[in-house]
Amino acid sequence: MDQIIIRDLVARGIIGLNPWEREKPQEILINLTLFADLRRAGESDNLEDSVNYSVIAKKAIALAESARRLTVEALAADLAKLCLEDPRVERVRVRVEKPGAVRFSRSVGVEIERSRGE
């Protein structure tokens, strides 16, 4: 299966359980791998035959900045559903990270995979 990779997308949103995390937006790092059949787009050189990754990236940022989720797991699930709304995306891998969330680490997060029809 072909893959479209959106790497290190940065959003600023409310995410976390602690009261101080609910007060102001923090950085959220998003990585998406969209699995789709890209053969037709490769042959036609037409964006309409592919997944418009610019549109998905903008929607992902908007969702992350408005969702106000408690956990990165819930935000990752929301993002997976969003990606699977595109009928060309058959499977998605979503990684959501909170940079600096744990002392002495660069970031902490989750990675999930979801498929159409699950």
KOLGU-4560 file (N, C-alpha, C; in nm, 3 decimals, padded with zeros to 5 digits):
<recs>
<n_xx: 00.086 n_yy: -00.119 n_zz: 00.000 ca_xx: 00.000 ca_yy: 00.000 ca_zz: 00.000 c_xx: 00.089 c_yy: 00.124 c_zz: 00.000 mol: A seq: 1 type: MET>
<n_xx: 00.051 n_yy: 00.222 n_zz: -00.079 ca_xx: 00.125 ca_yy: 00.348 ca_zz: -00.087 c_xx: 00.098 c_yy: 00.431 c_zz: 00.039 mol: A seq: 2 type: ASP>
<n_xx: 00.189 n_yy: 00.524 n_zz: 00.065 ca_xx: 00.178 ca_yy: 00.604 ca_zz: 00.186 c_xx: 00.201 c_yy: 00.751 c_zz: 00.156 mol: A seq: 3 type: GLN>
<n_xx: 00.120 n_yy: 00.834 n_zz: 00.219 ca_xx: 00.142 ca_yy: 00.978 ca_zz: 00.223 c_xx: 00.181 c_yy: 01.010 c_zz: 00.366 mol: A seq: 4 type: ILE>
<n_xx: 00.292 n_yy: 01.079 n_zz: 00.383 ca_xx: 00.345 ca_yy: 01.106 ca_zz: 00.517 c_xx: 00.339 c_yy: 01.255 c_zz: 00.545 mol: A seq: 5 type: ILE>
<n_xx: 00.275 n_yy: 01.289 n_zz: 00.654 ca_xx: 00.273 ca_yy: 01.427 ca_zz: 00.704 c_xx: 00.349 c_yy: 01.424 c_zz: 00.835 mol: A seq: 6 type: ILE>
<n_xx: 00.465 n_yy: 01.486 n_zz: 00.837 ca_xx: 00.555 ca_yy: 01.472 ca_zz: 00.951 c_xx: 00.570 c_yy: 01.604 c_zz: 01.028 mol: A seq: 7 type: ARG>
<n_xx: 00.566 n_yy: 01.592 n_zz: 01.158 ca_xx: 00.593 ca_yy: 01.703 ca_zz: 01.250 c_xx: 00.503 c_yy: 01.824 c_zz: 01.229 mol: A seq: 8 type: ASP>
<n_xx: 00.376 n_yy: 01.798 n_zz: 01.218 ca_xx: 00.275 ca_yy: 01.903 ca_zz: 01.210 c_xx: 00.256 c_yy: 01.958 c_zz: 01.351 mol: A seq: 9 type: LEU>
<n_xx: 00.265 n_yy: 02.088 n_zz: 01.366 ca_xx: 00.257 ca_yy: 02.149 ca_zz: 01.500 c_xx: 00.125 c_yy: 02.224 c_zz: 01.515 mol: A seq: 10 type: VAL>
<n_xx: 00.056 n_yy: 02.192 n_zz: 01.624 ca_xx: -00.067 ca_yy: 02.263 ca_zz: 01.660 c_xx: -00.052 c_yy: 02.312 c_zz: 01.803 mol: A seq: 11 type: ALA>
<n_xx: -00.135 n_yy: 02.406 n_zz: 01.842 ca_xx: -00.136 ca_yy: 02.453 ca_zz: 01.981 c_xx: -00.278 c_yy: 02.438 c_zz: 02.032 mol: A seq: 12 type: ARG>
<n_xx: -00.295 n_yy: 02.353 n_zz: 02.133 ca_xx: -00.428 ca_yy: 02.327 ca_zz: 02.183 c_xx: -00.429 c_yy: 02.290 c_zz: 02.330 mol: A seq: 13 type: GLY>
<n_xx: -00.547 n_yy: 02.280 n_zz: 02.384 ca_xx: -00.566 ca_yy: 02.238 ca_zz: 02.524 c_xx: -00.571 c_yy: 02.086 c_zz: 02.525 mol: A seq: 14 type: ILE>
<n_xx: -00.479 n_yy: 02.026 n_zz: 02.600 ca_xx: -00.477 ca_yy: 01.880 ca_zz: 02.614 c_xx: -00.409 c_yy: 01.846 c_zz: 02.746 mol: A seq: 15 type: ILE>
<n_xx: -00.472 n_yy: 01.757 n_zz: 02.821 ca_xx: -00.413 ca_yy: 01.715 ca_zz: 02.947 c_xx: -00.515 c_yy: 01.707 c_zz: 03.059 mol: A seq: 16 type: GLY>
<n_xx: -00.475 n_yy: 01.637 n_zz: 03.164 ca_xx: -00.561 ca_yy: 01.616 ca_zz: 03.280 c_xx: -00.542 c_yy: 01.721 c_zz: 03.390 mol: A seq: 17 type: LEU>
<n_xx: -00.421 n_yy: 01.770 n_zz: 03.402 ca_xx: -00.391 ca_yy: 01.863 ca_zz: 03.511 c_xx: -00.457 c_yy: 01.998 c_zz: 03.489 mol: A seq: 18 type: ASN>
<n_xx: -00.500 n_yy: 02.062 n_zz: 03.597 ca_xx: -00.566 ca_yy: 02.192 ca_zz: 03.584 c_xx: -00.483 c_yy: 02.295 c_zz: 03.507 mol: A seq: 19 type: PRO>
<n_xx: -00.352 n_yy: 02.297 n_zz: 03.530 ca_xx: -00.268 ca_yy: 02.395 ca_zz: 03.459 c_xx: -00.260 c_yy: 02.365 c_zz: 03.310 mol: A seq: 20 type: TRP>
<n_xx: -00.282 n_yy: 02.239 n_zz: 03.270 ca_xx: -00.282 ca_yy: 02.205 ca_zz: 03.128 c_xx: -00.411 c_yy: 02.251 c_zz: 03.059 mol: A seq: 21 type: GLU>
<n_xx: -00.514 n_yy: 02.277 n_zz: 03.136 ca_xx: -00.643 ca_yy: 02.318 ca_zz: 03.081 c_xx: -00.653 c_yy: 02.470 c_zz: 03.067 mol: A seq: 22 type: ARG>
<n_xx: -00.551 n_yy: 02.543 n_zz: 03.118 ca_xx: -00.557 ca_yy: 02.688 ca_zz: 03.120 c_xx: -00.512 c_yy: 02.754 c_zz: 02.990 mol: A seq: 23 type: GLU>
<n_xx: -00.404 n_yy: 02.703 n_zz: 02.930 ca_xx: -00.354 ca_yy: 02.767 ca_zz: 02.808 c_xx: -00.306 c_yy: 02.661 c_zz: 02.708 mol: A seq: 24 type: LYS>
<n_xx: -00.315 n_yy: 02.694 n_zz: 02.580 ca_xx: -00.274 ca_yy: 02.598 ca_zz: 02.478 c_xx: -00.127 c_yy: 02.560 c_zz: 02.492 mol: A seq: 25 type: PRO>
<n_xx: -00.099 n_yy: 02.435 n_zz: 02.459 ca_xx: 00.039 ca_yy: 02.389 ca_zz: 02.456 c_xx: 00.066 c_yy: 02.325 c_zz: 02.322 mol: A seq: 26 type: GLN>
<n_xx: 00.193 n_yy: 02.307 n_zz: 02.292 ca_xx: 00.232 ca_yy: 02.250 ca_zz: 02.164 c_xx: 00.194 c_yy: 02.102 c_zz: 02.156 mol: A seq: 27 type: GLU>
<n_xx: 00.136 n_yy: 02.065 n_zz: 02.043 ca_xx: 00.099 ca_yy: 01.927 ca_zz: 02.014 c_xx: 00.165 c_yy: 01.892 c_zz: 01.881 mol: A seq: 28 type: ILE>
<n_xx: 00.240 n_yy: 01.783 n_zz: 01.880 ca_xx: 00.310 ca_yy: 01.740 ca_zz: 01.759 c_xx: 00.234 c_yy: 01.622 c_zz: 01.698 mol: A seq: 29 type: LEU>
<n_xx: 00.204 n_yy: 01.633 n_zz: 01.569 ca_xx: 00.121 ca_yy: 01.534 ca_zz: 01.500 c_xx: 00.197 c_yy: 01.477 c_zz: 01.380 mol: A seq: 30 type: ILE>
<n_xx: 00.197 n_yy: 01.345 n_zz: 01.370 ca_xx: 00.250 ca_yy: 01.277 ca_zz: 01.253 c_xx: 00.142 c_yy: 01.185 c_zz: 01.199 mol: A seq: 31 type: ASN>
<n_xx: 00.121 n_yy: 01.192 n_zz: 01.067 ca_xx: 00.017 ca_yy: 01.112 ca_zz: 01.003 c_xx: 00.078 c_yy: 01.034 c_zz: 00.887 mol: A seq: 32 type: LEU>
<n_xx: 00.043 n_yy: 00.907 n_zz: 00.878 ca_xx: 00.076 ca_yy: 00.827 ca_zz: 00.761 c_xx: -00.056 c_yy: 00.776 c_zz: 00.706 mol: A seq: 33 type: THR>
<n_xx: -00.086 n_yy: 00.819 n_zz: 00.585 ca_xx: -00.211 ca_yy: 00.785 ca_zz: 00.518 c_xx: -00.183 c_yy: 00.676 c_zz: 00.416 mol: A seq: 34 type: LEU>
<n_xx: -00.250 n_yy: 00.563 n_zz: 00.428 ca_xx: -00.230 ca_yy: 00.452 ca_zz: 00.336 c_xx: -00.340 c_yy: 00.458 c_zz: 00.231 mol: A seq: 35 type: PHE>
<n_xx: -00.300 n_yy: 00.466 n_zz: 00.105 ca_xx: -00.395 ca_yy: 00.478 ca_zz: -00.005 c_xx: -00.332 c_yy: 00.424 c_zz: -00.133 mol: A seq: 36 type: ALA>
<n_xx: -00.413 n_yy: 00.390 n_zz: -00.229 ca_xx: -00.364 ca_yy: 00.348 ca_zz: -00.359 c_xx: -00.340 c_yy: 00.475 c_zz: -00.442 mol: A seq: 37 type: ASP>
<n_xx: -00.214 n_yy: 00.505 n_zz: -00.468 ca_xx: -00.178 ca_yy: 00.628 ca_zz: -00.538 c_xx: -00.139 c_yy: 00.606 c_zz: -00.684 mol: A seq: 38 type: LEU>
<n_xx: -00.162 n_yy: 00.486 n_zz: -00.735 ca_xx: -00.123 ca_yy: 00.455 ca_zz: -00.873 c_xx: -00.191 c_yy: 00.547 c_zz: -00.974 mol: A seq: 39 type: ARG>
<n_xx: -00.319 n_yy: 00.567 n_zz: -00.958 ca_xx: -00.393 ca_yy: 00.650 ca_zz: -01.055 c_xx: -00.338 c_yy: 00.793 c_zz: -01.056 mol: A seq: 40 type: ARG>
<n_xx: -00.312 n_yy: 00.848 n_zz: -00.938 ca_xx: -00.255 ca_yy: 00.983 ca_zz: -00.929 c_xx: -00.116 c_yy: 00.989 c_zz: -00.991 mol: A seq: 41 type: ALA>
<n_xx: -00.038 n_yy: 00.882 n_zz: -00.973 ca_xx: 00.095 ca_yy: 00.878 ca_zz: -01.032 c_xx: 00.091 c_yy: 00.875 c_zz: -01.184 mol: A seq: 42 type: GLY>
<n_xx: -00.010 n_yy: 00.814 n_zz: -01.238 ca_xx: -00.024 ca_yy: 00.806 ca_zz: -01.384 c_xx: -00.085 c_yy: 00.934 c_zz: -01.442 mol: A seq: 43 type: GLU>
<n_xx: -00.185 n_yy: 00.989 n_zz: -01.374 ca_xx: -00.257 ca_yy: 01.104 ca_zz: -01.428 c_xx: -00.191 c_yy: 01.238 c_zz: -01.395 mol: A seq: 44 type: SER>
<n_xx: -00.113 n_yy: 01.241 n_zz: -01.287 ca_xx: -00.052 ca_yy: 01.366 ca_zz: -01.238 c_xx: -00.161 c_yy: 01.468 c_zz: -01.202 mol: A seq: 45 type: ASP>
<n_xx: -00.274 n_yy: 01.417 n_zz: -01.153 ca_xx: -00.388 ca_yy: 01.500 ca_zz: -01.121 c_xx: -00.419 c_yy: 01.486 c_zz: -00.971 mol: A seq: 46 type: ASN>
<n_xx: -00.422 n_yy: 01.598 n_zz: -00.901 ca_xx: -00.448 ca_yy: 01.597 ca_zz: -00.757 c_xx: -00.582 c_yy: 01.533 c_zz: -00.723 mol: A seq: 47 type: LEU>
<n_xx: -00.681 n_yy: 01.545 n_zz: -00.810 ca_xx: -00.812 ca_yy: 01.487 ca_zz: -00.783 c_xx: -00.809 c_yy: 01.334 c_zz: -00.775 mol: A seq: 48 type: GLU>
<n_xx: -00.701 n_yy: 01.273 n_zz: -00.825 ca_xx: -00.686 ca_yy: 01.129 ca_zz: -00.818 c_xx: -00.606 c_yy: 01.085 c_zz: -00.695 mol: A seq: 49 type: ASP>
<n_xx: -00.573 n_yy: 01.180 n_zz: -00.609 ca_xx: -00.492 ca_yy: 01.149 ca_zz: -00.491 c_xx: -00.562 c_yy: 01.200 c_zz: -00.366 mol: A seq: 50 type: SER>
<n_xx: -00.494 n_yy: 01.185 n_zz: -00.254 ca_xx: -00.540 ca_yy: 01.239 ca_zz: -00.127 c_xx: -00.478 c_yy: 01.378 c_zz: -00.114 mol: A seq: 51 type: VAL>
<n_xx: -00.559 n_yy: 01.478 n_zz: -00.091 ca_xx: -00.507 ca_yy: 01.614 ca_zz: -00.078 c_xx: -00.451 c_yy: 01.632 c_zz: 00.063 mol: A seq: 52 type: ASN>
<n_xx: -00.321 n_yy: 01.612 n_zz: 00.078 ca_xx: -00.260 ca_yy: 01.616 ca_zz: 00.211 c_xx: -00.261 c_yy: 01.755 c_zz: 00.271 mol: A seq: 53 type: TYR>
<n_xx: -00.267 n_yy: 01.858 n_zz: 00.189 ca_xx: -00.276 ca_yy: 01.994 ca_zz: 00.243 c_xx: -00.409 c_yy: 02.014 c_zz: 00.316 mol: A seq: 54 type: SER>
<n_xx: -00.516 n_yy: 01.966 n_zz: 00.257 ca_xx: -00.648 ca_yy: 01.977 ca_zz: 00.320 c_xx: -00.651 c_yy: 01.897 c_zz: 00.451 mol: A seq: 55 type: VAL>
<n_xx: -00.599 n_yy: 01.775 n_zz: 00.449 ca_xx: -00.599 ca_yy: 01.693 ca_zz: 00.570 c_xx: -00.514 c_yy: 01.758 c_zz: 00.678 mol: A seq: 56 type: ILE>
<n_xx: -00.399 n_yy: 01.813 n_zz: 00.644 ca_xx: -00.313 ca_yy: 01.878 ca_zz: 00.743 c_xx: -00.384 c_yy: 01.997 c_zz: 00.808 mol: A seq: 57 type: ALA>
<n_xx: -00.451 n_yy: 02.078 n_zz: 00.728 ca_xx: -00.525 ca_yy: 02.194 ca_zz: 00.783 c_xx: -00.637 c_yy: 02.149 c_zz: 00.875 mol: A seq: 58 type: LYS>
<n_xx: -00.709 n_yy: 02.044 n_zz: 00.835 ca_xx: -00.818 ca_yy: 01.993 ca_zz: 00.919 c_xx: -00.762 c_yy: 01.934 c_zz: 01.049 mol: A seq: 59 type: LYS>
<n_xx: -00.647 n_yy: 01.867 n_zz: 01.041 ca_xx: -00.586 ca_yy: 01.808 ca_zz: 01.160 c_xx: -00.545 c_yy: 01.916 c_zz: 01.260 mol: A seq: 60 type: ALA>
<n_xx: -00.486 n_yy: 02.023 n_zz: 01.211 ca_xx: -00.447 ca_yy: 02.134 ca_zz: 01.298 c_xx: -00.572 c_yy: 02.195 c_zz: 01.363 mol: A seq: 61 type: ILE>
<n_xx: -00.674 n_yy: 02.221 n_zz: 01.283 ca_xx: -00.797 ca_yy: 02.281 ca_zz: 01.336 c_xx: -00.859 c_yy: 02.192 c_zz: 01.443 mol: A seq: 62 type: ALA>
<n_xx: -00.860 n_yy: 02.061 n_zz: 01.420 ca_xx: -00.916 ca_yy: 01.968 ca_zz: 01.518 c_xx: -00.834 c_yy: 01.969 c_zz: 01.646 mol: A seq: 63 type: LEU>
<n_xx: -00.703 n_yy: 01.958 n_zz: 01.634 ca_xx: -00.616 ca_yy: 01.955 ca_zz: 01.752 c_xx: -00.628 c_yy: 02.083 c_zz: 01.834 mol: A seq: 64 type: ALA>
<n_xx: -00.649 n_yy: 02.195 n_zz: 01.766 ca_xx: -00.656 ca_yy: 02.323 ca_zz: 01.836 c_xx: -00.793 c_yy: 02.350 c_zz: 01.897 mol: A seq: 65 type: GLU>
<n_xx: -00.894 n_yy: 02.273 n_zz: 01.858 ca_xx: -01.028 ca_yy: 02.297 ca_zz: 01.911 c_xx: -01.083 c_yy: 02.182 c_zz: 01.997 mol: A seq: 66 type: SER>
<n_xx: -01.021 n_yy: 02.065 n_zz: 01.993 ca_xx: -01.078 ca_yy: 01.946 ca_zz: 02.056 c_xx: -01.083 c_yy: 01.951 c_zz: 02.209 mol: A seq: 67 type: ALA>
<n_xx: -00.983 n_yy: 02.012 n_zz: 02.272 ca_xx: -00.977 ca_yy: 02.022 ca_zz: 02.418 c_xx: -00.990 c_yy: 01.885 c_zz: 02.486 mol: A seq: 68 type: ARG>
<n_xx: -00.916 n_yy: 01.788 n_zz: 02.436 ca_xx: -00.920 ca_yy: 01.652 ca_zz: 02.490 c_xx: -00.835 c_yy: 01.640 c_zz: 02.616 mol: A seq: 69 type: ARG>
<n_xx: -00.869 n_yy: 01.541 n_zz: 02.697 ca_xx: -00.793 ca_yy: 01.514 ca_zz: 02.819 c_xx: -00.669 c_yy: 01.429 c_zz: 02.790 mol: A seq: 70 type: LEU>
<n_xx: -00.679 n_yy: 01.340 n_zz: 02.692 ca_xx: -00.569 ca_yy: 01.248 ca_zz: 02.666 c_xx: -00.523 c_yy: 01.256 c_zz: 02.520 mol: A seq: 71 type: THR>
<n_xx: -00.396 n_yy: 01.223 n_zz: 02.500 ca_xx: -00.344 ca_yy: 01.215 ca_zz: 02.364 c_xx: -00.408 c_yy: 01.097 c_zz: 02.291 mol: A seq: 72 type: VAL>
<n_xx: -00.446 n_yy: 00.994 n_zz: 02.365 ca_xx: -00.514 ca_yy: 00.879 ca_zz: 02.305 c_xx: -00.644 c_yy: 00.921 c_zz: 02.238 mol: A seq: 73 type: GLU>
<n_xx: -00.723 n_yy: 01.002 n_zz: 02.306 ca_xx: -00.851 ca_yy: 01.048 ca_zz: 02.250 c_xx: -00.829 c_yy: 01.138 c_zz: 02.129 mol: A seq: 74 type: ALA>
<n_xx: -00.730 n_yy: 01.226 n_zz: 02.137 ca_xx: -00.702 ca_yy: 01.313 ca_zz: 02.023 c_xx: -00.653 c_yy: 01.231 c_zz: 01.904 mol: A seq: 75 type: LEU>
<n_xx: -00.569 n_yy: 01.132 n_zz: 01.928 ca_xx: -00.521 ca_yy: 01.045 ca_zz: 01.819 c_xx: -00.639 c_yy: 00.973 c_zz: 01.752 mol: A seq: 76 type: ALA>
<n_xx: -00.733 n_yy: 00.924 n_zz: 01.831 ca_xx: -00.851 ca_yy: 00.857 ca_zz: 01.776 c_xx: -00.934 c_yy: 00.954 c_zz: 01.692 mol: A seq: 77 type: ALA>
<n_xx: -00.951 n_yy: 01.077 n_zz: 01.741 ca_xx: -01.024 ca_yy: 01.178 ca_zz: 01.665 c_xx: -00.956 c_yy: 01.206 c_zz: 01.531 mol: A seq: 78 type: ASP>
<n_xx: -00.824 n_yy: 01.218 n_zz: 01.533 ca_xx: -00.749 ca_yy: 01.245 ca_zz: 01.411 c_xx: -00.758 c_yy: 01.128 c_zz: 01.312 mol: A seq: 79 type: LEU>
<n_xx: -00.755 n_yy: 01.007 n_zz: 01.363 ca_xx: -00.769 ca_yy: 00.891 ca_zz: 01.276 c_xx: -00.904 c_yy: 00.893 c_zz: 01.205 mol: A seq: 80 type: ALA>
<n_xx: -01.010 n_yy: 00.922 n_zz: 01.279 ca_xx: -01.144 ca_yy: 00.931 ca_zz: 01.218 c_xx: -01.148 c_yy: 01.038 c_zz: 01.110 mol: A seq: 81 type: LYS>
<n_xx: -01.085 n_yy: 01.151 n_zz: 01.138 ca_xx: -01.081 ca_yy: 01.261 ca_zz: 01.042 c_xx: -01.013 c_yy: 01.217 c_zz: 00.912 mol: A seq: 82 type: LEU>
<n_xx: -00.901 n_yy: 01.150 n_zz: 00.924 ca_xx: -00.828 ca_yy: 01.105 ca_zz: 00.805 c_xx: -00.907 c_yy: 01.003 c_zz: 00.725 mol: A seq: 83 type: CYS>
<n_xx: -00.977 n_yy: 00.916 n_zz: 00.795 ca_xx: -01.055 ca_yy: 00.811 ca_zz: 00.727 c_xx: -01.183 c_yy: 00.864 c_zz: 00.663 mol: A seq: 84 type: LEU>
<n_xx: -01.216 n_yy: 00.991 n_zz: 00.687 ca_xx: -01.329 ca_yy: 01.053 ca_zz: 00.618 c_xx: -01.303 c_yy: 01.066 c_zz: 00.469 mol: A seq: 85 type: GLU>
<n_xx: -01.175 n_yy: 01.075 n_zz: 00.431 ca_xx: -01.141 ca_yy: 01.078 ca_zz: 00.289 c_xx: -01.157 c_yy: 00.937 c_zz: 00.234 mol: A seq: 86 type: ASP>
<n_xx: -01.242 n_yy: 00.916 n_zz: 00.134 ca_xx: -01.270 ca_yy: 00.781 ca_zz: 00.086 c_xx: -01.149 c_yy: 00.709 c_zz: 00.026 mol: A seq: 87 type: PRO>
<n_xx: -01.045 n_yy: 00.783 n_zz: -00.010 ca_xx: -00.926 ca_yy: 00.721 ca_zz: -00.067 c_xx: -00.832 c_yy: 00.664 c_zz: 00.039 mol: A seq: 88 type: ARG>
<n_xx: -00.845 n_yy: 00.712 n_zz: 00.163 ca_xx: -00.758 ca_yy: 00.666 ca_zz: 00.271 c_xx: -00.815 c_yy: 00.534 c_zz: 00.325 mol: A seq: 89 type: VAL>
<n_xx: -00.737 n_yy: 00.428 n_zz: 00.312 ca_xx: -00.782 ca_yy: 00.296 ca_zz: 00.356 c_xx: -00.737 c_yy: 00.264 c_zz: 00.498 mol: A seq: 90 type: GLU>
<n_xx: -00.624 n_yy: 00.320 n_zz: 00.537 ca_xx: -00.569 ca_yy: 00.299 ca_zz: 00.671 c_xx: -00.489 c_yy: 00.421 c_zz: 00.709 mol: A seq: 91 type: ARG>
<n_xx: -00.476 n_yy: 00.445 n_zz: 00.839 ca_xx: -00.400 ca_yy: 00.561 ca_zz: 00.885 c_xx: -00.321 c_yy: 00.524 c_zz: 01.010 mol: A seq: 92 type: VAL>
<n_xx: -00.203 n_yy: 00.579 n_zz: 01.018 ca_xx: -00.122 ca_yy: 00.569 ca_zz: 01.140 c_xx: -00.109 c_yy: 00.712 c_zz: 01.193 mol: A seq: 93 type: ARG>
<n_xx: -00.145 n_yy: 00.731 n_zz: 01.319 ca_xx: -00.145 ca_yy: 00.863 ca_zz: 01.381 c_xx: -00.054 c_yy: 00.860 c_zz: 01.503 mol: A seq: 94 type: VAL>
<n_xx: 00.036 n_yy: 00.957 n_zz: 01.510 ca_xx: 00.119 ca_yy: 00.974 ca_zz: 01.630 c_xx: 00.092 c_yy: 01.115 c_zz: 01.682 mol: A seq: 95 type: ARG>
<n_xx: 00.057 n_yy: 01.123 n_zz: 01.811 ca_xx: 00.034 ca_yy: 01.251 ca_zz: 01.878 c_xx: 00.130 c_yy: 01.258 c_zz: 01.995 mol: A seq: 96 type: VAL>
<n_xx: 00.204 n_yy: 01.368 n_zz: 02.002 ca_xx: 00.302 ca_yy: 01.385 ca_zz: 02.109 c_xx: 00.285 c_yy: 01.520 c_zz: 02.177 mol: A seq: 97 type: GLU>
<n_xx: 00.319 n_yy: 01.521 n_zz: 02.305 ca_xx: 00.324 ca_yy: 01.645 ca_zz: 02.383 c_xx: 00.471 c_yy: 01.670 c_zz: 02.418 mol: A seq: 98 type: LYS>
<n_xx: 00.536 n_yy: 01.761 n_zz: 02.345 ca_xx: 00.676 ca_yy: 01.792 ca_zz: 02.376 c_xx: 00.690 c_yy: 01.846 c_zz: 02.518 mol: A seq: 99 type: PRO>
<n_xx: 00.791 n_yy: 01.797 n_zz: 02.588 ca_xx: 00.820 ca_yy: 01.847 ca_zz: 02.722 c_xx: 00.723 c_yy: 01.804 c_zz: 02.829 mol: A seq: 100 type: GLY>
<n_xx: 00.635 n_yy: 01.709 n_zz: 02.801 ca_xx: 00.534 ca_yy: 01.669 ca_zz: 02.899 c_xx: 00.593 c_yy: 01.595 c_zz: 03.019 mol: A seq: 101 type: ALA>
<n_xx: 00.702 n_yy: 01.526 n_zz: 02.995 ca_xx: 00.769 ca_yy: 01.452 ca_zz: 03.103 c_xx: 00.912 c_yy: 01.502 c_zz: 03.114 mol: A seq: 102 type: VAL>
<n_xx: 00.950 n_yy: 01.534 n_zz: 03.233 ca_xx: 01.084 ca_yy: 01.586 ca_zz: 03.258 c_xx: 01.190 c_yy: 01.490 c_zz: 03.205 mol: A seq: 103 type: ARG>
<n_xx: 01.292 n_yy: 01.544 n_zz: 03.144 ca_xx: 01.404 ca_yy: 01.471 ca_zz: 03.087 c_xx: 01.369 c_yy: 01.395 c_zz: 02.959 mol: A seq: 104 type: PHE>
<n_xx: 01.254 n_yy: 01.424 n_zz: 02.900 ca_xx: 01.220 ca_yy: 01.363 ca_zz: 02.770 c_xx: 01.192 c_yy: 01.474 c_zz: 02.670 mol: A seq: 105 type: SER>
<n_xx: 01.216 n_yy: 01.443 n_zz: 02.545 ca_xx: 01.184 ca_yy: 01.540 ca_zz: 02.440 c_xx: 01.033 c_yy: 01.551 c_zz: 02.422 mol: A seq: 106 type: ARG>
<n_xx: 00.965 n_yy: 01.435 n_zz: 02.427 ca_xx: 00.819 ca_yy: 01.435 ca_zz: 02.417 c_xx: 00.765 c_yy: 01.300 c_zz: 02.463 mol: A seq: 107 type: SER>
<n_xx: 00.634 n_yy: 01.298 n_zz: 02.485 ca_xx: 00.563 ca_yy: 01.176 ca_zz: 02.521 c_xx: 00.438 c_yy: 01.172 c_zz: 02.435 mol: A seq: 108 type: VAL>
<n_xx: 00.402 n_yy: 01.053 n_zz: 02.389 ca_xx: 00.284 ca_yy: 01.045 ca_zz: 02.305 c_xx: 00.238 c_yy: 00.904 c_zz: 02.280 mol: A seq: 109 type: GLY>
<n_xx: 00.147 n_yy: 00.891 n_zz: 02.186 ca_xx: 00.093 ca_yy: 00.761 ca_zz: 02.146 c_xx: 00.095 c_yy: 00.751 c_zz: 01.994 mol: A seq: 110 type: VAL>
<n_xx: 00.094 n_yy: 00.629 n_zz: 01.946 ca_xx: 00.081 ca_yy: 00.602 ca_zz: 01.804 c_xx: -00.025 c_yy: 00.494 c_zz: 01.786 mol: A seq: 111 type: GLU>
<n_xx: -00.122 n_yy: 00.522 n_zz: 01.700 ca_xx: -00.229 ca_yy: 00.425 ca_zz: 01.676 c_xx: -00.242 c_yy: 00.401 c_zz: 01.526 mol: A seq: 112 type: ILE>
<n_xx: -00.303 n_yy: 00.290 n_zz: 01.490 ca_xx: -00.340 ca_yy: 00.261 ca_zz: 01.351 c_xx: -00.487 c_yy: 00.224 c_zz: 01.346 mol: A seq: 113 type: GLU>
<n_xx: -00.554 n_yy: 00.279 n_zz: 01.247 ca_xx: -00.695 ca_yy: 00.248 ca_zz: 01.227 c_xx: -00.718 c_yy: 00.223 c_zz: 01.079 mol: A seq: 114 type: ARG>
<n_xx: -00.816 n_yy: 00.137 n_zz: 01.049 ca_xx: -00.850 ca_yy: 00.106 ca_zz: 00.911 c_xx: -00.996 c_yy: 00.137 c_zz: 00.884 mol: A seq: 115 type: SER>
<n_xx: -01.025 n_yy: 00.159 n_zz: 00.759 ca_xx: -01.163 ca_yy: 00.181 ca_zz: 00.719 c_xx: -01.245 c_yy: 00.058 c_zz: 00.757 mol: A seq: 116 type: ARG>
<n_xx: -01.362 n_yy: 00.079 n_zz: 00.813 ca_xx: -01.449 ca_yy: -00.032 ca_zz: 00.848 c_xx: -01.430 c_yy: -00.086 c_zz: 00.988 mol: A seq: 117 type: GLY>
<n_xx: -01.336 n_yy: -00.032 n_zz: 01.063 ca_xx: -01.317 ca_yy: -00.079 ca_zz: 01.202 c_xx: -01.421 c_yy: -00.018 c_zz: 01.292 mol: A seq: 118 type: GLU>
</recs>
